Amino acid sequence: HSGNLAVLLADASAITQTIPINNGGCYYRLSFFAQGEGSQVGFTATVTFNTTVGDVEGGTMVVRQQDLTNSNRAWTYFQLITTQAPANATGITISILADTEADQNLILDDISLTAN
């Protein structure tokens, strides 16, 4: 999208990262650009807060296979605003799971997480 590199995920592949935080009580914005290589490409993006007593769901976005842009290599911008992070949050785990048919791929770029 904005550079020379992006992430390509095939069916049931995922990209996951855990980021340490020390500011519970904030809302977070996960944003990224995505496109499908094929007409049956979708994904599930999940944000989970890691706390001292267990994990807490912060938000989930599901894009069905037929709803992701795939023509002319166009990119679609997505963003997810989380629920408020628990006061005892120590980290955030972001996971994006591809849901594709055979020989089709999900491409992601410019993935960002910011506190609001």
MDAnalysis code that builds the backbone (N, CA, C; Angstrom):
import MDAnalysis as mda
import numpy as np

u = mda.Universe.empty(348, n_residues=116, atom_resindex=np.repeat(np.arange(116), 3), trajectory=True)
u.add_TopologyAttr("name", ["N", "CA", "C"] * 116)
u.add_TopologyAttr("resid", np.arange(1, 117))
u.add_TopologyAttr("resname", ["HIS", "SER", "GLY", "ASN", "LEU", "ALA", "VAL", "LEU", "LEU", "ALA", "ASP", "ALA", "SER", "ALA", "ILE", "THR", "GLN", "THR", "ILE", "PRO", "ILE", "ASN", "ASN", "GLY", "GLY", "CYS", "TYR", "TYR", "ARG", "LEU", "SER", "PHE", "PHE", "ALA", "GLN", "GLY", "GLU", "GLY", "SER", "GLN", "VAL", "GLY", "PHE", "THR", "ALA", "THR", "VAL", "THR", "PHE", "ASN", "THR", "THR", "VAL", "GLY", "ASP", "VAL", "GLU", "GLY", "GLY", "THR", "MET", "VAL", "VAL", "ARG", "GLN", "GLN", "ASP", "LEU", "THR", "ASN", "SER", "ASN", "ARG", "ALA", "TRP", "THR", "TYR", "PHE", "GLN", "LEU", "ILE", "THR", "THR", "GLN", "ALA", "PRO", "ALA", "ASN", "ALA", "THR", "GLY", "ILE", "THR", "ILE", "SER", "ILE", "LEU", "ALA", "ASP", "THR", "GLU", "ALA", "ASP", "GLN", "ASN", "LEU", "ILE", "LEU", "ASP", "ASP", "ILE", "SER", "LEU", "THR", "ALA", "ASN"])
u.atoms.positions = np.array([
    [0.823, -1.194, 0.000],
    [0.000, 0.000, 0.000],
    [0.862, 1.251, 0.000],
    [1.658, 1.432, 1.050],
    [2.428, 2.675, 1.102],
    [3.931, 2.452, 0.963],
    [4.334, 1.234, 0.694],
    [5.767, 0.978, 0.609],
    [6.053, -0.212, -0.274],
    [7.154, -0.885, 0.015],
    [7.579, -2.011, -0.806],
    [7.231, -3.364, -0.219],
    [6.788, -3.420, 1.038],
    [6.520, -4.686, 1.704],
    [5.111, -4.720, 2.276],
    [4.536, -5.908, 2.332],
    [3.221, -6.139, 2.939],
    [3.222, -7.571, 3.465],
    [2.164, -7.950, 4.155],
    [2.018, -9.302, 4.682],
    [1.017, -10.046, 3.815],
    [1.364, -11.248, 3.375],
    [0.471, -12.088, 2.587],
    [0.123, -13.312, 3.429],
    [-1.182, -13.538, 3.632],
    [-1.655, -14.671, 4.420],
    [-2.530, -15.573, 3.557],
    [-2.240, -16.872, 3.579],
    [-3.084, -17.866, 2.924],
    [-4.130, -18.348, 3.927],
    [-5.012, -19.237, 3.496],
    [-6.117, -19.693, 4.334],
    [-5.634, -20.250, 5.668],
    [-6.311, -19.809, 6.712],
    [-6.065, -20.232, 8.089],
    [-4.719, -19.768, 8.621],
    [-4.018, -18.923, 7.867],
    [-2.794, -18.312, 8.381],
    [-3.175, -17.089, 9.202],
    [-2.320, -16.761, 10.145],
    [-2.604, -15.605, 11.000],
    [-1.324, -14.841, 11.270],
    [-1.489, -13.581, 11.557],
    [-0.406, -12.755, 12.062],
    [-0.840, -12.317, 13.451],
    [0.059, -12.490, 14.427],
    [-0.269, -12.183, 15.814],
    [0.913, -11.470, 16.445],
    [0.602, -10.447, 17.245],
    [1.644, -9.751, 17.989],
    [1.096, -9.311, 19.329],
    [1.926, -9.447, 20.368],
    [1.569, -8.942, 21.693],
    [2.452, -7.744, 22.002],
    [1.810, -6.668, 22.434],
    [2.492, -5.411, 22.710],
    [2.299, -5.075, 24.183],
    [3.377, -4.828, 24.935],
    [3.222, -4.443, 26.332],
    [2.625, -3.031, 26.438],
    [1.754, -2.835, 27.409],
    [1.195, -1.499, 27.667],
    [1.235, -1.236, 29.170],
    [1.132, 0.027, 29.521],
    [1.052, 0.405, 30.928],
    [0.029, 1.509, 31.162],
    [-0.911, 1.631, 30.235],
    [-1.935, 2.667, 30.379],
    [-3.331, 2.075, 30.234],
    [-3.725, 1.304, 31.251],
    [-5.089, 0.806, 31.302],
    [-6.065, 1.979, 31.364],
    [-7.275, 1.725, 30.947],
    [-8.285, 2.778, 30.940],
    [-8.426, 3.477, 29.603],
    [-7.504, 3.235, 28.682],
    [-7.549, 3.855, 27.356],
    [-8.379, 3.000, 26.397],
    [-8.795, 3.620, 25.328],
    [-9.349, 2.923, 24.173],
    [-8.230, 2.853, 23.143],
    [-8.239, 1.823, 22.309],
    [-7.209, 1.666, 21.296],
    [-7.841, 1.554, 19.921],
    [-7.089, 2.016, 18.914],
    [-7.535, 1.933, 17.521],
    [-6.555, 1.047, 16.757],
    [-7.070, -0.068, 16.258],
    [-6.319, -0.925, 15.350],
    [-6.741, -0.525, 13.942],
    [-5.771, -0.199, 13.097],
    [-6.100, 0.167, 11.720],
    [-5.121, -0.505, 10.761],
    [-5.604, -0.755, 9.546],
    [-4.775, -1.386, 8.520],
    [-5.493, -1.317, 7.183],
    [-4.738, -1.585, 6.127],
    [-5.286, -1.707, 4.783],
    [-5.253, -3.185, 4.409],
    [-6.269, -3.629, 3.658],
    [-6.353, -5.034, 3.249],
    [-6.885, -5.133, 1.829],
    [-6.500, -6.229, 1.173],
    [-7.062, -6.558, -0.138],
    [-7.015, -8.063, -0.313],
    [-7.895, -8.566, -1.143],
    [-7.934, -9.988, -1.416],
    [-7.330, -10.302, -2.758],
    [-6.608, -11.395, -2.830],
    [-6.163, -11.951, -4.108],
    [-7.095, -13.110, -4.400],
    [-8.203, -12.804, -5.033],
    [-9.265, -13.765, -5.300],
    [-10.582, -13.204, -4.792],
    [-11.680, -13.823, -5.189],
    [-13.006, -13.301, -4.842],
    [-13.558, -13.872, -3.544],
    [-12.898, -14.848, -2.957],
    [-13.386, -15.469, -1.725],
    [-12.336, -15.318, -0.618],
    [-12.092, -14.069, -0.220],
    [-11.100, -13.755, 0.806],
    [-11.761, -12.925, 1.891],
    [-11.603, -13.347, 3.123],
    [-12.107, -12.601, 4.268],
    [-11.113, -12.719, 5.413],
    [-11.475, -12.176, 6.570],
    [-10.583, -12.262, 7.720],
    [-11.344, -11.966, 9.011],
    [-10.711, -12.328, 10.116],
    [-11.178, -11.958, 11.448],
    [-10.017, -11.286, 12.164],
    [-10.236, -10.073, 12.638],
    [-9.239, -9.341, 13.418],
    [-9.722, -9.279, 14.863],
    [-8.834, -9.612, 15.791],
    [-9.192, -9.647, 17.208],
    [-8.165, -8.885, 18.026],
    [-8.663, -8.096, 18.980],
    [-7.808, -7.408, 19.940],
    [-8.172, -7.935, 21.324],
    [-7.159, -8.405, 22.053],
    [-7.357, -8.958, 23.388],
    [-6.450, -8.227, 24.364],
    [-7.014, -7.804, 25.495],
    [-6.205, -7.193, 26.546],
    [-5.672, -8.294, 27.455],
    [-4.389, -8.255, 27.712],
    [-3.767, -9.186, 28.646],
    [-3.728, -8.489, 30.002],
    [-4.255, -9.145, 31.033],
    [-4.290, -8.544, 32.366],
    [-3.590, -9.456, 33.363],
    [-3.446, -8.980, 34.561],
    [-2.788, -9.754, 35.608],
    [-3.616, -10.947, 36.051],
    [-4.906, -10.985, 35.694],
    [-5.776, -12.096, 36.107],
    [-6.371, -12.862, 34.921],
    [-5.895, -12.591, 33.702],
    [-6.409, -13.298, 32.533],
    [-6.677, -12.346, 31.377],
    [-7.078, -12.914, 30.255],
    [-7.324, -12.131, 29.046],
    [-8.759, -11.619, 29.000],
    [-8.915, -10.419, 28.393],
    [-10.220, -9.778, 28.245],
    [-10.361, -9.352, 26.790],
    [-11.463, -9.733, 26.152],
    [-11.674, -9.340, 24.760],
    [-11.850, -7.833, 24.660],
    [-11.123, -7.238, 23.713],
    [-11.215, -5.795, 23.483],
    [-12.031, -5.457, 22.255],
    [-12.145, -6.398, 21.318],
    [-12.936, -6.167, 20.118],
    [-12.613, -7.169, 19.036],
    [-13.597, -7.407, 18.167],
    [-13.445, -8.329, 17.050],
    [-14.116, -7.730, 15.820],
    [-13.456, -7.882, 14.671],
    [-14.013, -7.463, 13.390],
    [-13.980, -8.668, 12.457],
    [-15.120, -8.981, 11.848],
    [-15.197, -10.088, 10.902],
    [-15.602, -9.522, 9.541],
    [-14.803, -9.821, 8.528],
    [-15.138, -9.448, 7.151],
    [-15.325, -10.748, 6.382],
    [-16.536, -10.935, 5.867],
    [-16.868, -12.162, 5.142],
    [-16.112, -12.235, 3.823],
    [-15.943, -13.456, 3.329],
    [-15.165, -13.664, 2.108],
    [-15.613, -12.780, 0.946],
    [-16.868, -12.696, 0.700],
    [-17.341, -11.965, -0.476],
    [-17.356, -10.447, -0.292],
    [-16.993, -9.956, 0.901],
    [-17.082, -8.520, 1.170],
    [-15.761, -7.763, 1.077],
    [-14.650, -8.434, 0.825],
    [-13.360, -7.753, 0.759],
    [-13.039, -7.370, -0.678],
    [-12.568, -6.140, -0.871],
    [-12.212, -5.644, -2.195],
    [-11.153, -6.535, -2.827],
    [-11.360, -6.871, -4.099],
    [-10.374, -7.699, -4.787],
    [-10.144, -7.257, -6.227],
    [-10.771, -6.178, -6.667],
    [-10.630, -5.768, -8.064],
    [-9.582, -4.661, -8.207],
    [-8.853, -4.711, -9.292],
    [-7.853, -3.697, -9.627],
    [-6.839, -3.467, -8.515],
    [-6.591, -4.505, -7.709],
    [-5.611, -4.412, -6.625],
    [-5.894, -3.230, -5.703],
    [-7.159, -2.880, -5.535],
    [-7.553, -1.776, -4.661],
    [-7.422, -2.191, -3.196],
    [-7.093, -1.237, -2.346],
    [-6.962, -1.458, -0.906],
    [-8.188, -0.910, -0.196],
    [-8.590, -1.556, 0.871],
    [-9.680, -1.073, 1.720],
    [-9.103, -0.791, 3.103],
    [-9.495, 0.345, 3.670],
    [-9.035, 0.748, 5.000],
    [-10.001, 0.211, 6.044],
    [-9.459, -0.398, 7.095],
    [-10.263, -0.923, 8.193],
    [-9.751, -0.357, 9.505],
    [-10.685, -0.138, 10.427],
    [-10.278, 0.239, 11.777],
    [-11.243, -0.353, 12.783],
    [-10.698, -0.681, 13.933],
    [-11.452, -1.260, 15.040],
    [-11.120, -0.452, 16.277],
    [-12.133, 0.108, 16.926],
    [-11.946, 0.812, 18.197],
    [-12.308, -0.177, 19.299],
    [-11.403, -0.380, 20.234],
    [-11.613, -1.366, 21.287],
    [-12.543, -0.834, 22.369],
    [-12.936, -1.749, 23.230],
    [-13.566, -1.340, 24.484],
    [-12.467, -0.718, 25.340],
    [-12.842, -0.159, 26.460],
    [-11.855, 0.460, 27.345],
    [-10.954, -0.620, 27.958],
    [-9.658, -0.385, 27.907],
    [-8.714, -1.347, 28.468],
    [-8.895, -1.428, 29.980],
    [-8.872, -2.627, 30.539],
    [-8.975, -2.761, 31.991],
    [-7.815, -2.032, 32.680],
    [-8.050, -1.574, 33.881],
    [-7.027, -0.844, 34.633],
    [-5.773, -1.683, 34.856],
    [-5.920, -3.000, 34.935],
    [-4.786, -3.883, 35.196],
    [-4.201, -4.495, 33.914],
    [-4.471, -3.877, 32.765],
    [-3.949, -4.396, 31.498],
    [-2.430, -4.255, 31.450],
    [-1.776, -5.309, 31.024],
    [-0.317, -5.312, 30.898],
    [0.129, -5.429, 29.452],
    [-0.787, -5.796, 28.559],
    [-0.449, -5.950, 27.152],
    [-1.686, -6.070, 26.291],
    [-1.457, -5.988, 25.001],
    [-2.521, -6.146, 24.006],
    [-2.031, -7.164, 22.984],
    [-2.871, -8.160, 22.699],
    [-2.561, -9.119, 21.645],
    [-3.474, -8.837, 20.460],
    [-2.851, -8.636, 19.306],
    [-3.566, -8.402, 18.050],
    [-3.399, -9.644, 17.200],
    [-4.501, -10.121, 16.624],
    [-4.446, -11.282, 15.755],
    [-5.342, -11.041, 14.546],
    [-4.810, -11.316, 13.363],
    [-5.600, -11.232, 12.134],
    [-5.484, -12.590, 11.446],
    [-6.631, -13.250, 11.290],
    [-6.712, -14.606, 10.739],
    [-7.350, -14.561, 9.360],
    [-6.662, -15.113, 8.361],
    [-7.180, -15.153, 6.990],
    [-8.245, -16.235, 6.849],
    [-9.262, -15.942, 6.055],
    [-10.314, -16.893, 5.715],
    [-10.451, -16.853, 4.196],
    [-9.783, -17.796, 3.523],
    [-9.758, -17.777, 2.057],
    [-10.061, -19.145, 1.476],
    [-10.440, -19.144, 0.221],
    [-10.572, -20.386, -0.531],
    [-9.193, -20.784, -1.063],
    [-9.096, -21.965, -1.644],
    [-7.818, -22.483, -2.142],
    [-7.155, -21.511, -3.114],
    [-5.849, -21.366, -2.985],
    [-5.030, -20.543, -3.885],
    [-5.416, -19.076, -3.885],
    [-6.058, -18.590, -2.819],
    [-6.382, -17.176, -2.686],
    [-5.705, -16.656, -1.411],
    [-5.441, -15.357, -1.371],
    [-4.653, -14.793, -0.281],
    [-5.231, -13.481, 0.229],
    [-4.902, -13.184, 1.470],
    [-5.200, -11.903, 2.105],
    [-3.896, -11.128, 2.186],
    [-3.912, -9.858, 1.761],
    [-2.732, -9.007, 1.854],
    [-3.048, -7.869, 2.820],
    [-2.144, -7.633, 3.780],
    [-2.301, -6.590, 4.794],
    [-1.125, -5.627, 4.725],
    [-1.391, -4.354, 5.012],
    [-0.309, -3.368, 5.046],
    [-0.667, -2.235, 5.988],
    [0.356, -1.544, 6.442],
    [0.227, -0.359, 7.308],
    [-0.591, -0.645, 8.558],
    [-0.305, -1.766, 9.217],
    [-1.005, -2.136, 10.445],
    [-0.518, -1.228, 11.566],
    [-1.458, -0.647, 12.314],
    [-1.105, 0.317, 13.359],
    [-2.034, 0.144, 14.561],
    [-1.484, 0.359, 15.743],
    [-2.273, 0.364, 16.979],
    [-1.920, 1.636, 17.730],
    [-2.935, 2.452, 18.035],
    [-2.715, 3.698, 18.756],
    [-3.696, 3.818, 19.906],
    [-3.249, 4.458, 20.972],
    [-4.121, 4.721, 22.125],
    [-4.922, 5.977, 21.842],
    [-6.201, 5.963, 22.247],
    [-7.073, 7.124, 22.061],
    [-7.480, 7.671, 23.398],
])
